[in-house]
Amino acid sequence: MTFVLGEIAIIIGALMCIPLFMAVGLHEDTTVLAFGIAVGVCLVIGVIGLIVRPPKSKREMRSTSGFAMCGLFWIFVALISAIPFRVSGYIPNYVDALFETVSGYTTTGSSILTNVEALPKSLLFWRAFTQFIGGMGVLVFVIALIPKNDKMSTALAKAEIPGPQFGKLVSKLRFTSMILYAIYVVMTLLLVAILCGLKMPVFDSFCTAFSTASTGGFSVRNASIAAYNSPGIEATLTVFMLLFSVNFNVYYLIIAGHFFKAVKNEELGWFFGIYFSAVAIIITNLCVSGGYTFVNALRDVTFNVASMISTSGFGTADFAKWPVLSQVVLLIAMCIGGCAGSTAGGLKVSRVAMLTKSSILNVKKTISPRSVYTVKLDGKPVDDMTLRNVQNFFLIYTLIIVGSTFLISIAQPLGGKYSNFETNFSAVIACFNNIGPGIGAVGPSGNFSGYSIFAKLVLSFDMLLGRLEIFPILLLFNPNSWKRAQNRIQGAKKIVTKRIANAHAKSELKHTCEFVNEPDDADNAFDGDDSQENEEDLQSDAMYENAQSADMQADNADNDSNSQDVSNDKDGE
Protein backbone atom coordinates (compact mmCIF):
# COMPACT_ATOMS: atom_id res chain seq x y z
CA MET A 1 0.00 0.00 0.00
CA THR A 2 2.69 2.45 -1.10
CA PHE A 3 0.08 4.97 -2.22
CA VAL A 4 -1.31 5.20 1.35
CA LEU A 5 2.21 5.94 2.60
CA GLY A 6 2.38 8.68 -0.02
CA GLU A 7 -0.92 10.21 1.09
CA ILE A 8 0.18 10.11 4.73
CA ALA A 9 3.53 11.72 3.83
CA ILE A 10 1.76 14.57 2.00
CA ILE A 11 -0.55 15.20 4.96
CA ILE A 12 2.33 15.15 7.47
CA GLY A 13 4.31 17.48 5.22
CA ALA A 14 1.34 19.86 5.01
CA LEU A 15 0.99 19.82 8.81
CA MET A 16 4.72 20.53 9.18
CA CYS A 17 4.19 23.73 7.22
CA ILE A 18 2.46 25.23 10.28
CA PRO A 19 5.62 25.18 12.49
CA LEU A 20 7.67 25.99 9.36
CA PHE A 21 5.77 29.27 8.83
CA MET A 22 5.97 29.89 12.58
CA ALA A 23 9.77 29.48 12.43
CA VAL A 24 9.95 31.90 9.48
CA GLY A 25 7.86 34.48 11.34
CA LEU A 26 9.94 34.14 14.51
CA HIS A 27 13.24 34.18 12.54
CA GLU A 28 14.33 30.78 13.84
CA ASP A 29 16.80 30.05 11.05
CA THR A 30 17.96 26.60 12.17
CA THR A 31 14.42 25.27 12.52
CA VAL A 32 13.37 26.80 9.18
CA LEU A 33 16.01 24.65 7.47
CA ALA A 34 15.06 21.60 9.56
CA PHE A 35 11.36 21.83 8.77
CA GLY A 36 12.12 22.68 5.13
CA ILE A 37 14.14 19.47 4.71
CA ALA A 38 11.45 17.43 6.45
CA VAL A 39 8.69 18.88 4.25
CA GLY A 40 10.81 18.16 1.15
CA VAL A 41 11.27 14.53 2.17
CA CYS A 42 7.52 14.20 2.74
CA LEU A 43 6.73 15.66 -0.68
CA VAL A 44 9.15 13.34 -2.49
CA ILE A 45 7.68 10.27 -0.79
CA GLY A 46 4.17 11.60 -1.43
CA VAL A 47 4.78 12.09 -5.17
CA ILE A 48 6.21 8.58 -5.48
CA GLY A 49 3.17 7.21 -3.69
CA LEU A 50 0.78 9.02 -6.02
CA ILE A 51 2.66 7.81 -9.11
CA VAL A 52 2.34 4.14 -8.15
CA ARG A 53 -1.25 4.46 -6.90
CA PRO A 54 -3.36 1.60 -8.32
CA PRO A 55 -6.92 1.98 -9.67
CA LYS A 56 -9.73 2.20 -7.12
CA SER A 57 -10.95 -1.29 -8.03
CA LYS A 58 -7.67 -2.79 -6.80
CA ARG A 59 -7.40 -0.84 -3.51
CA GLU A 60 -8.55 -3.69 -1.31
CA MET A 61 -7.29 -4.59 2.15
CA ARG A 62 -8.23 -7.42 4.49
CA SER A 63 -8.21 -7.11 8.27
CA THR A 64 -4.90 -8.91 8.71
CA SER A 65 -3.18 -6.61 6.22
CA GLY A 66 -4.90 -3.61 7.79
CA PHE A 67 -3.41 -4.37 11.19
CA ALA A 68 0.10 -4.92 9.80
CA MET A 69 -0.03 -1.84 7.56
CA CYS A 70 -1.28 0.29 10.46
CA GLY A 71 1.83 -0.59 12.46
CA LEU A 72 4.05 0.13 9.46
CA PHE A 73 2.38 3.51 8.84
CA TRP A 74 2.91 4.62 12.45
CA ILE A 75 6.61 3.71 12.35
CA PHE A 76 6.96 5.55 9.03
CA VAL A 77 5.27 8.69 10.40
CA ALA A 78 7.52 8.69 13.48
CA LEU A 79 10.68 8.29 11.36
CA ILE A 80 9.96 11.29 9.12
CA SER A 81 8.52 13.47 11.90
CA ALA A 82 11.73 13.11 13.94
CA ILE A 83 13.74 14.87 11.21
CA PRO A 84 13.18 18.47 12.45
CA PHE A 85 14.41 17.62 15.97
CA ARG A 86 17.58 15.99 14.62
CA VAL A 87 18.43 18.40 11.78
CA SER A 88 17.91 21.48 13.96
CA GLY A 89 20.54 20.12 16.38
CA TYR A 90 18.41 20.58 19.49
CA ILE A 91 18.28 16.79 19.85
CA PRO A 92 21.66 15.68 18.41
CA ASN A 93 21.01 11.93 18.60
CA TYR A 94 18.48 10.56 16.08
CA VAL A 95 17.36 7.79 18.46
CA ASP A 96 16.57 10.45 21.07
CA ALA A 97 14.68 12.44 18.42
CA LEU A 98 12.78 9.29 17.46
CA PHE A 99 11.97 8.56 21.12
CA GLU A 100 10.58 12.10 21.57
CA THR A 101 8.55 11.84 18.36
CA VAL A 102 7.12 8.39 19.15
CA SER A 103 6.27 9.68 22.62
CA GLY A 104 4.40 12.52 20.94
CA TYR A 105 2.38 10.55 18.40
CA THR A 106 1.51 7.80 20.89
CA THR A 107 0.47 10.54 23.38
CA THR A 108 2.82 9.08 25.98
CA GLY A 109 4.56 12.23 27.15
CA SER A 110 7.82 10.60 28.23
CA SER A 111 10.77 12.83 27.36
CA ILE A 112 14.54 12.77 27.07
CA LEU A 113 14.78 16.58 27.25
CA THR A 114 16.37 18.02 30.37
CA ASN A 115 15.51 21.64 29.51
CA VAL A 116 12.29 21.93 27.52
CA GLU A 117 12.29 25.72 27.63
CA ALA A 118 15.56 25.82 25.65
CA LEU A 119 13.74 24.65 22.50
CA PRO A 120 12.51 27.29 20.01
CA LYS A 121 8.77 27.83 19.85
CA SER A 122 8.35 26.15 16.47
CA LEU A 123 9.80 22.88 17.82
CA LEU A 124 7.75 23.16 21.02
CA PHE A 125 4.65 23.64 18.90
CA TRP A 126 5.51 20.64 16.67
CA ARG A 127 6.20 18.55 19.77
CA ALA A 128 2.73 19.32 21.18
CA PHE A 129 1.07 19.10 17.76
CA THR A 130 2.31 15.52 17.24
CA GLN A 131 0.35 14.60 20.35
CA PHE A 132 -2.77 16.32 19.03
CA ILE A 133 -2.51 14.43 15.71
CA GLY A 134 -1.86 11.10 17.42
CA GLY A 135 -4.60 11.56 20.02
CA MET A 136 -7.48 10.67 17.73
CA GLY A 137 -5.25 8.72 15.36
CA VAL A 138 -3.12 9.50 12.31
CA LEU A 139 -5.04 7.10 10.05
CA VAL A 140 -8.43 8.26 11.33
CA PHE A 141 -7.32 11.76 10.34
CA VAL A 142 -6.33 10.51 6.87
CA ILE A 143 -9.66 8.70 6.49
CA ALA A 144 -11.53 11.88 7.45
CA LEU A 145 -9.66 13.96 4.85
CA ILE A 146 -9.25 11.60 1.90
CA PRO A 147 -12.13 9.51 0.48
CA LYS A 148 -11.32 5.80 0.52
CA ASN A 149 -13.15 2.60 -0.12
CA ASP A 150 -15.00 1.70 3.05
CA LYS A 151 -13.47 -1.77 3.29
CA MET A 152 -9.94 -0.36 3.39
CA SER A 153 -10.93 2.39 5.82
CA THR A 154 -12.51 -0.15 8.17
CA ALA A 155 -9.43 -2.39 8.10
CA LEU A 156 -7.17 0.54 9.05
CA ALA A 157 -9.52 2.04 11.64
CA LYS A 158 -10.00 -1.27 13.46
CA ALA A 159 -6.27 -1.43 14.03
CA GLU A 160 -5.85 2.17 15.21
CA ILE A 161 -8.94 3.02 17.30
CA PRO A 162 -8.24 1.99 20.92
CA GLY A 163 -10.47 -0.26 22.99
CA PRO A 164 -11.93 -3.75 22.75
CA GLN A 165 -14.88 -2.72 20.58
CA PHE A 166 -15.07 -1.19 17.14
CA GLY A 167 -18.17 0.42 15.68
CA LYS A 168 -19.35 3.20 13.42
CA LEU A 169 -21.41 6.15 14.58
CA VAL A 170 -22.96 6.38 11.10
CA SER A 171 -23.02 4.05 8.10
CA LYS A 172 -19.93 5.51 6.39
CA LEU A 173 -16.65 5.29 8.29
CA ARG A 174 -15.38 8.52 6.74
CA PHE A 175 -18.31 10.44 8.20
CA THR A 176 -17.75 8.71 11.54
CA SER A 177 -14.13 9.92 11.47
CA MET A 178 -15.24 13.46 10.61
CA ILE A 179 -17.75 13.49 13.50
CA LEU A 180 -15.13 12.24 15.97
CA TYR A 181 -12.58 14.83 14.83
CA ALA A 182 -15.19 17.61 14.94
CA ILE A 183 -15.98 16.79 18.60
CA TYR A 184 -12.26 16.54 19.32
CA VAL A 185 -11.40 19.91 17.74
CA VAL A 186 -14.36 21.79 19.28
CA MET A 187 -13.52 20.54 22.79
CA THR A 188 -9.86 21.52 22.25
CA LEU A 189 -10.72 25.03 21.09
CA LEU A 190 -13.06 25.43 24.06
CA LEU A 191 -10.19 24.50 26.37
CA VAL A 192 -7.88 27.00 24.63
CA ALA A 193 -10.42 29.77 25.19
CA ILE A 194 -10.80 28.92 28.89
CA LEU A 195 -7.02 28.77 29.44
CA CYS A 196 -6.55 32.13 27.74
CA GLY A 197 -9.28 33.51 29.98
CA LEU A 198 -7.31 32.24 32.99
CA LYS A 199 -4.31 34.38 31.89
CA MET A 200 -2.23 31.56 30.45
CA PRO A 201 -0.16 32.87 27.48
CA VAL A 202 -1.77 32.15 24.09
CA PHE A 203 1.12 29.99 22.84
CA ASP A 204 1.15 28.01 26.09
CA SER A 205 -2.65 27.67 25.92
CA PHE A 206 -2.58 26.04 22.48
CA CYS A 207 0.29 23.67 23.32
CA THR A 208 -1.25 22.72 26.68
CA ALA A 209 -4.67 22.20 25.08
CA PHE A 210 -3.15 19.95 22.41
CA SER A 211 -1.47 17.84 25.11
CA THR A 212 -4.61 17.73 27.26
CA ALA A 213 -6.95 16.78 24.41
CA SER A 214 -4.69 13.92 23.40
CA THR A 215 -4.03 13.04 27.07
CA GLY A 216 -0.36 13.27 26.11
CA GLY A 217 1.18 15.53 28.74
CA PHE A 218 3.92 17.42 26.90
CA SER A 219 4.37 20.85 28.49
CA VAL A 220 6.28 23.91 27.32
CA ARG A 221 7.57 24.50 30.88
CA ASN A 222 10.22 22.52 32.77
CA ALA A 223 8.00 22.41 35.85
CA SER A 224 4.97 21.33 33.79
CA ILE A 225 1.63 22.75 35.01
CA ALA A 226 3.13 23.56 38.42
CA ALA A 227 4.97 26.44 36.72
CA TYR A 228 1.74 28.44 36.45
CA ASN A 229 0.82 27.97 40.14
CA SER A 230 -2.85 28.58 39.32
CA PRO A 231 -5.68 26.64 41.05
CA GLY A 232 -8.02 27.74 38.23
CA ILE A 233 -5.80 26.28 35.49
CA GLU A 234 -5.31 23.07 37.47
CA ALA A 235 -9.06 22.65 38.07
CA THR A 236 -9.82 23.30 34.39
CA LEU A 237 -7.25 20.79 33.19
CA THR A 238 -8.48 18.23 35.74
CA VAL A 239 -11.99 18.43 34.28
CA PHE A 240 -10.82 18.27 30.66
CA MET A 241 -8.38 15.40 31.25
CA LEU A 242 -11.29 13.39 32.60
CA LEU A 243 -13.58 14.48 29.75
CA PHE A 244 -11.08 13.41 27.10
CA SER A 245 -10.79 10.03 28.86
CA VAL A 246 -14.46 9.29 28.18
CA ASN A 247 -15.59 7.30 25.13
CA PHE A 248 -16.39 9.82 22.38
CA ASN A 249 -19.49 7.81 21.48
CA VAL A 250 -20.99 9.18 24.72
CA TYR A 251 -20.65 12.74 23.39
CA TYR A 252 -22.21 11.73 20.09
CA LEU A 253 -25.19 10.25 21.94
CA ILE A 254 -25.58 13.49 23.91
CA ILE A 255 -25.43 15.56 20.71
CA ALA A 256 -27.97 13.23 19.11
CA GLY A 257 -30.35 13.83 22.04
CA HIS A 258 -29.87 10.51 23.86
CA PHE A 259 -28.62 12.02 27.12
CA PHE A 260 -29.97 9.37 29.51
CA LYS A 261 -28.61 6.54 27.35
CA ALA A 262 -25.21 8.23 27.40
CA VAL A 263 -25.00 8.72 31.17
CA LYS A 264 -26.15 5.14 31.81
CA ASN A 265 -23.02 3.82 30.06
CA GLU A 266 -21.58 1.23 32.46
CA GLU A 267 -17.96 1.87 31.51
CA LEU A 268 -18.48 5.55 32.34
CA GLY A 269 -19.71 4.61 35.83
CA TRP A 270 -16.73 2.30 36.39
CA PHE A 271 -14.30 5.03 35.23
CA PHE A 272 -15.53 7.73 37.61
CA GLY A 273 -15.93 5.17 40.39
CA ILE A 274 -12.26 4.20 40.07
CA TYR A 275 -11.18 7.86 39.90
CA PHE A 276 -13.04 9.00 43.03
CA SER A 277 -11.99 5.87 44.95
CA ALA A 278 -8.32 6.52 44.14
CA VAL A 279 -8.68 10.19 45.14
CA ALA A 280 -10.28 9.27 48.48
CA ILE A 281 -7.63 6.66 49.34
CA ILE A 282 -4.66 8.92 48.49
CA ILE A 283 -6.04 12.00 50.27
CA THR A 284 -6.63 9.91 53.40
CA ASN A 285 -3.15 8.42 53.15
CA LEU A 286 -1.45 11.82 52.73
CA CYS A 287 -3.38 13.45 55.58
CA VAL A 288 -2.79 10.56 57.97
CA SER A 289 0.92 10.27 57.17
CA GLY A 290 1.40 13.99 57.82
CA GLY A 291 2.84 16.78 55.73
CA TYR A 292 -0.40 17.61 53.92
CA THR A 293 -3.47 19.57 54.94
CA PHE A 294 -6.80 18.47 53.51
CA VAL A 295 -7.03 21.48 51.16
CA ASN A 296 -3.51 21.00 49.76
CA ALA A 297 -4.06 17.26 49.43
CA LEU A 298 -7.37 17.81 47.63
CA ARG A 299 -5.74 20.17 45.12
CA ASP A 300 -2.71 17.98 44.35
CA VAL A 301 -4.46 14.60 44.46
CA THR A 302 -7.46 15.44 42.26
CA PHE A 303 -5.15 16.83 39.58
CA ASN A 304 -2.47 14.14 39.66
CA VAL A 305 -4.89 11.19 39.86
CA ALA A 306 -6.78 12.65 36.87
CA SER A 307 -3.44 13.04 35.10
CA MET A 308 -2.47 9.42 35.76
CA ILE A 309 -5.80 7.66 35.08
CA SER A 310 -6.25 9.68 31.89
CA THR A 311 -2.59 8.85 31.05
CA SER A 312 -1.92 12.56 30.43
CA GLY A 313 1.20 12.76 32.58
CA PHE A 314 1.03 16.40 33.65
CA GLY A 315 2.46 17.08 37.08
CA THR A 316 1.95 19.59 39.90
CA ALA A 317 3.60 17.52 42.64
CA ASP A 318 6.39 14.94 42.82
CA PHE A 319 4.30 11.90 43.73
CA ALA A 320 7.51 9.83 43.84
CA LYS A 321 7.86 11.35 47.35
CA TRP A 322 4.37 10.32 48.45
CA PRO A 323 3.82 7.32 50.78
CA VAL A 324 4.10 3.86 49.23
CA LEU A 325 0.34 3.22 49.40
CA SER A 326 -0.35 6.38 47.39
CA GLN A 327 2.24 5.39 44.78
CA VAL A 328 0.75 1.90 44.44
CA VAL A 329 -2.75 3.34 43.93
CA LEU A 330 -1.38 5.70 41.28
CA LEU A 331 0.40 2.80 39.57
CA ILE A 332 -2.86 0.84 39.43
CA ALA A 333 -4.66 3.89 38.01
CA MET A 334 -1.93 4.19 35.36
CA CYS A 335 -2.46 0.60 34.23
CA ILE A 336 -6.27 0.86 34.11
CA GLY A 337 -6.29 4.06 32.06
CA GLY A 338 -9.36 5.64 30.49
CA CYS A 339 -12.39 4.42 28.56
CA ALA A 340 -12.33 2.61 25.23
CA GLY A 341 -12.86 4.97 22.29
CA SER A 342 -11.19 7.88 24.07
CA THR A 343 -7.74 9.43 23.62
CA ALA A 344 -6.53 7.86 26.90
CA GLY A 345 -4.16 4.92 27.10
CA GLY A 346 -3.90 2.03 29.53
CA LEU A 347 -5.60 -1.35 29.65
CA LYS A 348 -9.02 0.38 29.30
CA VAL A 349 -11.84 0.40 31.85
CA SER A 350 -14.12 -1.88 29.80
CA ARG A 351 -11.50 -4.66 29.82
CA VAL A 352 -10.96 -4.23 33.57
CA ALA A 353 -14.72 -4.48 34.12
CA MET A 354 -14.95 -7.68 32.06
CA LEU A 355 -11.93 -9.24 33.78
CA THR A 356 -13.33 -8.38 37.22
CA LYS A 357 -16.79 -9.74 36.45
CA SER A 358 -15.32 -12.84 34.83
CA SER A 359 -13.16 -13.55 37.91
CA ILE A 360 -16.16 -13.17 40.24
CA LEU A 361 -18.19 -15.45 37.97
CA ASN A 362 -15.47 -18.13 38.08
CA VAL A 363 -15.48 -18.02 41.89
CA LYS A 364 -19.27 -18.41 41.92
CA LYS A 365 -19.07 -21.34 39.50
CA THR A 366 -16.51 -23.02 41.74
CA ILE A 367 -18.85 -22.69 44.74
CA SER A 368 -22.00 -23.65 42.78
CA PRO A 369 -20.94 -25.73 39.74
CA ARG A 370 -24.52 -26.35 38.60
CA SER A 371 -25.54 -22.70 38.65
CA VAL A 372 -25.58 -20.70 35.42
CA TYR A 373 -24.01 -17.25 35.50
CA THR A 374 -23.53 -14.73 32.70
CA VAL A 375 -21.20 -11.74 32.53
CA LYS A 376 -23.09 -8.64 31.43
CA LEU A 377 -21.93 -5.21 30.33
CA ASP A 378 -24.45 -2.42 29.77
CA GLY A 379 -27.16 -4.99 30.48
CA LYS A 380 -26.11 -7.20 27.57
CA PRO A 381 -24.55 -10.67 27.95
CA VAL A 382 -20.88 -10.94 27.03
CA ASP A 383 -20.17 -14.14 25.10
CA ASP A 384 -17.42 -16.58 26.08
CA MET A 385 -15.35 -15.75 23.00
CA THR A 386 -15.17 -12.10 24.02
CA LEU A 387 -14.14 -13.00 27.55
CA ARG A 388 -11.39 -15.28 26.26
CA ASN A 389 -10.17 -12.50 23.97
CA VAL A 390 -9.92 -10.08 26.89
CA GLN A 391 -8.12 -12.67 29.02
CA ASN A 392 -5.66 -13.41 26.21
CA PHE A 393 -5.03 -9.70 25.72
CA PHE A 394 -4.32 -9.29 29.42
CA LEU A 395 -1.91 -12.25 29.34
CA ILE A 396 0.05 -10.77 26.41
CA TYR A 397 -0.08 -7.37 28.09
CA THR A 398 1.51 -8.83 31.24
CA LEU A 399 4.17 -10.77 29.33
CA ILE A 400 5.24 -7.65 27.41
CA ILE A 401 5.63 -5.67 30.65
CA VAL A 402 7.76 -8.43 32.20
CA GLY A 403 9.86 -8.90 29.05
CA SER A 404 10.45 -5.18 28.52
CA THR A 405 11.47 -4.67 32.15
CA PHE A 406 14.00 -7.47 31.75
CA LEU A 407 15.41 -6.01 28.52
CA ILE A 408 15.95 -2.47 29.77
CA SER A 409 17.36 -3.78 33.07
CA ILE A 410 20.16 -5.75 31.39
CA ALA A 411 21.07 -2.69 29.30
CA GLN A 412 21.71 -0.41 32.30
CA PRO A 413 25.02 -0.24 34.21
CA LEU A 414 25.04 -1.24 37.86
CA GLY A 415 24.96 1.48 40.49
CA GLY A 416 23.23 4.16 38.39
CA LYS A 417 19.92 5.75 39.31
CA TYR A 418 18.36 4.09 36.24
CA SER A 419 19.40 0.60 37.31
CA ASN A 420 16.93 -0.06 40.16
CA PHE A 421 13.77 -2.14 39.72
CA GLU A 422 11.39 0.64 40.78
CA THR A 423 12.59 2.97 38.04
CA ASN A 424 12.77 0.36 35.27
CA PHE A 425 9.41 -1.25 36.05
CA SER A 426 7.61 2.09 36.28
CA ALA A 427 9.34 3.28 33.07
CA VAL A 428 7.91 0.30 31.19
CA ILE A 429 4.47 0.82 32.77
CA ALA A 430 4.61 4.52 31.85
CA CYS A 431 5.63 3.90 28.22
CA PHE A 432 3.51 0.82 27.52
CA ASN A 433 0.38 2.46 28.95
CA ASN A 434 1.21 5.79 27.24
CA ILE A 435 1.32 7.71 30.51
CA GLY A 436 4.61 9.65 30.54
CA PRO A 437 6.19 9.92 33.98
CA GLY A 438 6.87 6.93 36.18
CA ILE A 439 8.38 6.62 39.64
CA GLY A 440 11.96 7.09 40.79
CA ALA A 441 14.41 8.55 38.27
CA VAL A 442 11.64 8.79 35.64
CA GLY A 443 9.18 10.50 37.99
CA PRO A 444 7.56 13.92 37.41
CA SER A 445 10.83 15.71 38.23
CA GLY A 446 12.98 13.31 36.16
CA ASN A 447 13.26 12.18 32.52
CA PHE A 448 14.39 9.28 30.33
CA SER A 449 17.68 10.79 29.12
CA GLY A 450 19.82 8.47 31.26
CA TYR A 451 18.74 5.29 29.50
CA SER A 452 20.96 3.60 26.90
CA ILE A 453 20.19 3.66 23.18
CA PHE A 454 18.96 0.07 23.35
CA ALA A 455 16.68 0.80 26.30
CA LYS A 456 15.22 3.84 24.51
CA LEU A 457 14.46 1.71 21.45
CA VAL A 458 12.74 -0.89 23.63
CA LEU A 459 10.67 1.81 25.34
CA SER A 460 9.80 3.38 21.97
CA PHE A 461 8.63 -0.02 20.81
CA ASP A 462 6.53 -0.31 23.99
CA MET A 463 4.89 3.06 23.29
CA LEU A 464 3.80 1.87 19.84
CA LEU A 465 2.59 -1.45 21.25
CA GLY A 466 0.53 0.37 23.87
CA ARG A 467 -0.97 2.97 21.53
CA LEU A 468 -1.96 0.43 18.85
CA GLU A 469 -2.86 -2.20 21.46
CA ILE A 470 -0.22 -4.79 20.65
CA PHE A 471 -1.46 -6.63 17.56
CA PRO A 472 -0.68 -4.18 14.70
CA ILE A 473 2.98 -4.00 15.75
CA LEU A 474 3.39 -7.72 16.48
CA LEU A 475 1.87 -8.61 13.11
CA LEU A 476 4.75 -6.83 11.39
CA PHE A 477 6.87 -9.82 12.43
CA ASN A 478 4.38 -12.38 11.10
CA PRO A 479 5.36 -13.56 7.56
CA ASN A 480 1.73 -14.39 6.74
CA SER A 481 0.84 -10.71 7.04
CA TRP A 482 2.98 -10.00 4.00
CA LYS A 483 1.96 -13.08 1.99
CA ARG A 484 -0.21 -11.19 -0.45
CA ALA A 485 2.46 -8.57 -1.03
CA GLN A 486 5.04 -11.30 -1.56
CA ASN A 487 2.79 -13.04 -4.10
CA ARG A 488 2.35 -9.82 -6.04
CA ILE A 489 6.10 -9.11 -5.99
CA GLN A 490 6.90 -12.66 -7.15
CA GLY A 491 4.35 -12.40 -9.95
CA ALA A 492 5.77 -9.06 -11.05
CA LYS A 493 9.32 -10.45 -10.93
CA LYS A 494 8.35 -13.39 -13.16
CA ILE A 495 6.81 -11.09 -15.76
CA VAL A 496 9.81 -8.72 -15.74
CA THR A 497 12.29 -11.63 -15.92
CA LYS A 498 10.39 -13.16 -18.83
CA ARG A 499 10.36 -9.91 -20.74
CA ILE A 500 14.09 -9.32 -20.16
CA ALA A 501 14.90 -12.85 -21.32
CA ASN A 502 12.76 -12.43 -24.45
CA ALA A 503 14.34 -9.06 -25.22
CA HIS A 504 17.83 -10.54 -24.82
CA ALA A 505 16.99 -13.52 -27.03
CA LYS A 506 15.57 -11.20 -29.70
CA SER A 507 18.72 -9.06 -29.64
CA GLU A 508 21.00 -12.10 -29.90
CA LEU A 509 18.99 -13.54 -32.79
CA LYS A 510 19.03 -10.24 -34.68
CA HIS A 511 22.78 -9.92 -34.19
CA THR A 512 23.37 -13.48 -35.45
CA CYS A 513 21.22 -12.96 -38.53
CA GLU A 514 23.01 -9.72 -39.41
CA PHE A 515 26.37 -11.49 -39.01
CA VAL A 516 25.52 -14.21 -41.60
CA ASN A 517 24.05 -11.51 -43.89
CA GLU A 518 20.65 -13.10 -44.23
CA PRO A 519 18.30 -10.16 -43.79
CA ASP A 520 15.20 -11.92 -45.02
CA ASP A 521 15.67 -14.85 -42.68
CA ALA A 522 16.59 -12.48 -39.88
CA ASP A 523 13.45 -10.45 -40.37
CA ASN A 524 11.32 -13.55 -40.47
CA ALA A 525 13.00 -14.94 -37.39
CA PHE A 526 12.72 -11.57 -35.65
CA ASP A 527 9.03 -11.28 -36.51
CA GLY A 528 8.35 -14.82 -35.41
CA ASP A 529 10.20 -14.31 -32.15
CA ASP A 530 8.43 -11.00 -31.58
CA SER A 531 5.07 -12.66 -32.15
CA GLN A 532 5.99 -15.51 -29.81
CA GLU A 533 7.21 -12.99 -27.19
CA ASN A 534 3.97 -11.02 -27.41
CA GLU A 535 1.96 -14.20 -26.97
CA GLU A 536 4.07 -15.20 -23.96
CA ASP A 537 3.72 -11.71 -22.45
CA LEU A 538 -0.01 -11.81 -22.91
CA GLN A 539 -0.13 -15.24 -21.28
CA SER A 540 2.03 -14.01 -18.38
CA ASP A 541 -0.12 -10.93 -17.93
CA ALA A 542 -3.27 -13.01 -18.03
CA MET A 543 -1.84 -15.44 -15.48
CA TYR A 544 -0.87 -12.53 -13.21
CA GLU A 545 -4.29 -10.91 -13.53
CA ASN A 546 -5.95 -14.27 -12.79
CA ALA A 547 -3.72 -14.67 -9.74
CA GLN A 548 -4.71 -11.21 -8.56
CA SER A 549 -8.37 -11.97 -9.11
CA ALA A 550 -8.10 -15.27 -7.23
CA ASP A 551 -6.20 -13.52 -4.45
CA MET A 552 -8.94 -10.90 -4.16
CA GLN A 553 -11.62 -13.61 -4.02
CA ALA A 554 -9.67 -15.51 -1.40
CA ASP A 555 -9.30 -12.35 0.66
CA ASN A 556 -13.03 -11.70 0.52
CA ALA A 557 -13.84 -15.29 1.45
CA ASP A 558 -11.34 -15.31 4.31
CA ASN A 559 -12.10 -11.85 5.64
CA ASP A 560 -14.39 -12.96 8.44
CA SER A 561 -12.06 -15.70 9.64
CA ASN A 562 -9.02 -13.40 9.46
CA SER A 563 -10.86 -10.76 11.46
CA GLN A 564 -11.57 -13.32 14.19
CA ASP A 565 -8.05 -14.75 14.18
CA VAL A 566 -6.13 -11.48 14.27
CA SER A 567 -8.47 -8.75 15.48
CA ASN A 568 -10.44 -10.82 17.99
CA ASP A 569 -9.94 -8.15 20.58
CA LYS A 570 -11.42 -5.51 18.28
CA ASP A 571 -14.20 -7.35 16.45
CA GLY A 572 -15.25 -10.09 18.85
CA GLU A 573 -16.02 -7.78 21.70
Secondary structure, 3 states (H helix, E strand, C coil): CHHHHHHHHHHHHHHHHHHHHHHHHCCCHHHHHHHHHHHHHHHHHHHHHHHCCCCHHHCCCCHHHHHHHHHHHHHHHHHHHCHHHHHHCCCCCHHHHHHHHHHHHCCCCCCCCCCHHHCCHHHHHHHHHHHHHHHHCHHHHHHHHCCCCHHHHHHHHHHHCCCCCCCCCCCCHHHHHHHHHHHHHHHHHHHHHHHHHCCCCHHHHHHHHHHHHCCCCCCCCCCHHHHCCCHHHHHHHHHHHHHCCCCHHHHHHHHCCCHHHHHCCHHHHHHHHHHHHHHHHHHHHHHHHCCCCHHHHHHHHHHHHHHHHCCCCCCCCCHHHCCHHHHHHHHHHHHHCCCCCCCCCCCCHHHHHHHHHHHHHHHHHHHCCCCCCCCEECCEECCHHHHHHHHHHHHHHHHHHHHHHHHHHHCCCCCCCCCCHHHHHHHHHHHHCCCCCCCHHHCCCCCCCCCCHHHHHHHHHHHHHHHCCCHHHHHHHCHHHHHHHHHHHHHHHHHHHHHHHHHHHHHHHHHHHHHCCCHHHHHHHHHHHHHHHHHHHHHHHHHHHHHHHHHHHHHHHHHHHHHHHHCHHHHHC
